[in-house]
């Protein structure tokens, strides 16, 4: 899923987290489904990685589900971590940064 | 006096921020800012229906507070990397404390100071609910947006450290085929088992695809306009012979950039140390590889 963003604030003063404050919600707003695989779904974390040192005034954001990993917790519960990743590129297609939001499905947490 | 990013030391513990009680209004404002209108973040009944005693604080709101604190603690900084994990819920009305410390300090080739921080938040029962790591750099313009990230390239090739050790047995056929391939004449007589001097290059783990540390540079977000081997050198103690078992240790020794007529050139120089089965040094080879980038196009990032 891709979107174009346009920001009028000073490029130098803008951080990726200002454009994308919640990477999980940002990716879901692009139309990706929120997977619900076990009993409870919670937010697991967020990453922001700025590759260029400043952000251009126009960006294209492309979101995808980049990873789904299952494991068992120390208490024996099944966990599934889904990574929603958005890449931000300049109008020339140069990668500017990435944001990742992690959704955790937890077994038996209700 | 509070140190800033240019003076702070490893282990410095930032002053705690808090305790602060998160208000419902904070969550409503955050919902509007982030687009996360999940009701249990601001609706008491919805939170209770989900088994929580009170509305649950948005995780990214906590991340935003920590990021803001890094900026207030360290002064003018860039934050190219910020990673946060939400370990347990915090609740509206509960008192939270945010803290952090300096975990490591590095210097980039361009003179930037790189400060790695560990961050956290705790709730009133003492449970750590958030952990985060952050990379902050001086915001002095020393390394422009379109500079090649030389420090990260150095890290990617483990500059100065052994990058890999490989063992090769030189069979007679290997030498003969090599001589045929370069249009040479196979040796006869007492020197029949001696490989030509150019055969040292055949024992380069990178060229043989046994060692590949190219992933980072090949994915740099700059347009590549060329590249290839820049030079090969060999200094040998004795010739290679058929039947030798040679241990090759590869080490990257230099990473640097130059401005060329076609663009910015990134050089990586690696050194192979060749030792025989007795551990005796046979030869040392040096190989330079160059990649050319068009930084004028890359500067479109900031246009």
Contacts between the chains, C-beta under 8 A, distances in Angstrom:
chain1	res1	chain2	res2	distance
A	11	B	302	6.7
A	15	B	67	7.8
A	15	B	79	6.4
A	17	B	63	7.5
A	17	B	64	6.8
A	17	B	67	6.1
A	17	B	82	6.7
A	21	B	30	7.9
A	21	B	33	5.9
A	21	B	34	4.4
A	21	B	60	5.6
A	21	B	64	6.3
A	22	B	34	4.1
A	22	B	35	6.9
A	22	B	36	5.4
A	22	B	58	7.3
A	22	B	60	4.2
A	23	B	60	7.7
A	24	B	60	7.9
A	25	B	34	5.7
A	25	B	35	5.0
A	25	B	36	4.6
A	25	B	60	7.9
A	26	B	35	7.4
A	29	B	35	5.9
A	42	B	86	7.5
A	43	B	59	4.6
A	43	B	60	7.8
A	43	B	86	5.5
A	44	B	85	6.8
A	44	B	86	6.2
A	45	B	59	7.3
A	45	B	83	7.2
A	45	B	84	5.5
A	45	B	85	4.0
A	45	B	86	5.6
A	46	B	59	6.9
A	46	B	60	5.6
A	46	B	63	5.6
A	46	B	83	7.7
A	46	B	84	5.3
A	47	B	81	7.8
A	47	B	82	7.1
A	47	B	83	4.5
A	47	B	84	7.5
A	48	B	79	7.9
A	48	B	81	7.2
A	48	B	82	4.8
A	48	B	83	7.7
A	49	B	80	7.0
A	49	B	81	5.4
A	50	B	78	7.6
A	50	B	79	7.5
A	50	B	80	4.4
A	50	B	81	7.3
A	51	B	80	7.7
A	51	B	221	5.5
A	52	B	145	5.1
A	52	B	146	7.8
A	52	B	221	7.0
A	52	B	301	4.8
A	52	B	302	7.5
A	53	B	78	6.4
A	53	B	80	7.3
A	53	B	143	6.9
A	53	B	144	6.7
A	53	B	145	3.9
A	53	B	147	7.9
A	54	B	145	4.6
A	54	B	301	7.4
A	54	B	302	5.3
A	56	B	300	7.8
A	56	B	301	5.6
A	56	B	302	6.1
A	56	B	303	6.8
A	90	B	300	6.2
A	90	B	301	4.9
A	91	B	300	7.5
A	92	B	297	6.8
A	92	B	300	4.4
A	92	B	301	7.4
A	94	B	221	5.1
A	94	B	222	7.2
A	94	B	223	7.8
A	94	B	298	6.3
A	94	B	300	6.7
A	94	B	301	5.2
A	95	B	221	3.9
A	96	B	221	7.5
A	96	B	301	6.4
A	110	B	51	6.9
